[in-house]
Amino acid sequence: MTTRPIEDNEYKEVMGLVKNGFTYISDNSSKEIKFRANNKLYLALTLQANIGLRIGDVLGLTSNNFRNGKLILKEDKTDKLQNRDVNSIIVELVKDYAIATGLKSNDKLFDRLSVRAVQKALKIVTDYLNLDNISTHSFRKRYAVGIYEHNSNNIELVKEMLNHSSIAITQRYIRVSQQAINQASKEVCDIV
């Protein structure tokens, strides 16, 4: 099944558990396991959902990639340059995190955090919440849907922001949310 964009309510639930931690029962051993609050994972997923990068690019970021209110980096997959304004809240979040953890401007924000480790932790959280078809890429897709919906459905803009090679690729990211389907279904009623 294809990874889907994470819905707003799901995003809040996932991020709350990552930020605060929780206890769950292991399927393998039926033991109670503590998922500890994880600020590093929380920031990585927050950045992915709010700047739309692939998780590998997020994990390679340094605070130096955020200069003068801009995100500046060359993407690994496409080798294309990202040089765009970023919400000041995101810039402050990165700056505060770097200061709190004692990072220098060229130190990786997520040293010793691998793509696999992020995926594994996210799977524990989404399994706990009974969410299907959610992966790290769901956060990038959430960003794409948000840009699309808040910019008059301008798919060309989304294509450029994600550095996609074609509109067809971008269209696969933009899909109708389950919430919108449910709302439309409830509103339709034509009883004679």
N, C-alpha and C positions, 0 to 999 in steps of 0.2 A: 504494500500500500504506500502511496506517495505521502511524503511529509507535507503537512498542511501549515498554514499560518496559525500561530497561537492566538486564541481569542483574548480580548481584554481581561475578562474575568479569570480565565485560566492563567494568564500572565501574572496577575496580582496574586493568585494562589501559589503559583510556583515560586515567585520571587519572595513571598512571605516565608515560605518554608526554607528556602535557601538562606535567607537573612537571619531567621530565628532558630532554625533547627527543629527537629522532631524525632519521635521514636517510632520505629516500624518493626514488623515481624518479618524475619528472613524466610523466604519460601523454602530454601534448602534445609535449614536446620530448625525452623520454628522458634528461633531465639529472638529476643528483643534486642534491637540494634539502635544505637543513637546516631542520627545524622546530625553532625555538629554544624552550627551556624558557620557559613563560609563567605566571608567578605570578598575574597578574591573571585570566587565563582559568581557571586552576586554582581560584582562590577563587570566581569566579562560578559555576562548575559545582558546586563543593562546597556552596555556599549553596543552589543550586537543589535539589540532591539531599537536603539536610538540613533545609530549612525549607519546601520545596514551593511556592515562588513561581514565577510565570511569568518567563521570562528578562528581559522588559522591566522588570518590577518589581525584579528582582535588580539590573539595571544602574542603576537609579535610587536604590539604597540609599546612605545615608550612615552613618557610625558612630553618629550621633545616633538612627537608627532602632532601635538596640540600647541600650535604657536599663533599668537595674535588672533585668537578666536577662530582659528582654522584647523582643519584636519589635513595633514600633509603626509602622504605615504604612497609608495608604489605597491599595488596589489600583487600578491604572489601568483595567483592563478592567471590573471590577464596581463600582468606586467604593465598595467595602465596606472597613470598617476591620479590620485585623489588629491585635490587641492580645493577645498570648499569650506564655507563657513559652517560652524557647528554651534548648536545651542549653548549659551553661556553656562547653563546649569551643568551640562555634560563636562565642559572644560573645568569648571570648579570642582566637580566630583573627582575627576582625574587628578587635579592638583592636590586636593585634600587627601586623597588616597596615597599619592606619592610622598607627601610630607609625613603622613601618619606612619608609613612603612619605611621611611628613611631612604627612599629611592633617589638616585641622581637622575638628571634629565635624560641620559642615554641608557639607563637601566630598564630592562623589560618590566612592564607592569605586572606580568604574570609569569615570572621566572618559575620554572619547575611545575608549570601547569600545562599538561598536554591536551591536545584535542580529545584523545581517548578518555582521559580522566574527566573532562567536562561532560562528554557524552555519557559516561558511566554514572556520574553523579546525577545528571539530569534524568536518566532512565529510572533511577531509584525514586526521584521525586514524582515523575509522571506516573509511574506504576502505583505509587502510594495514593495519588489523586485519581487513578483510573482514567488517565488521559491517553488516547490512542493517536498514533501518527504524529507525535511531537518529537522533534530532535533539535539540535542547535540551529539548524537551518530554518526552523519555524520562527525563530526570532528575527532573522533577516527578512523572511517573508512577511512578518508582522510589520516591519518597517516599511516594506514596499507597499502594502495595503494602506497603511497610514498616509504615506506620501500621496498615493493615488487618490484616496478619499478626500484629503484636505487641499487638493490642488486641482479641483474641477475635473477629476478623472483624466488627468494629463498623463497618459501612458508613456509618451515620449520622454517626459521629465523623469519618470521612474526608471526607464531604460538607461538614461544617461547617469542617474545617481548611482545605480547598481553596476554600471559599466558592462551592461549586457551587450552582446553583439547584434541582437535582433529583438524586435518587438514581440515575436513569437515566444521567445524565452521569457520575457517579462510577463506576457499574458498568462503563462502557467503559474506565476507567482500570485497574480491577482485573481482571487476567487471570492465568491459570495460567502459571507460568514454564516455559520449555523444560526447565530443570533438573528441576522436579517431574514433568514429563511423562516424561522419560527415566528417572528413578528409579522411578516407578510401573510403567513398561513393563518394566524389568529385574526387578522383584520379582514380577510376575505369571507364574506358571508352574503349569500343572495338567496334568502328563503322566500318562497312565494306563498 
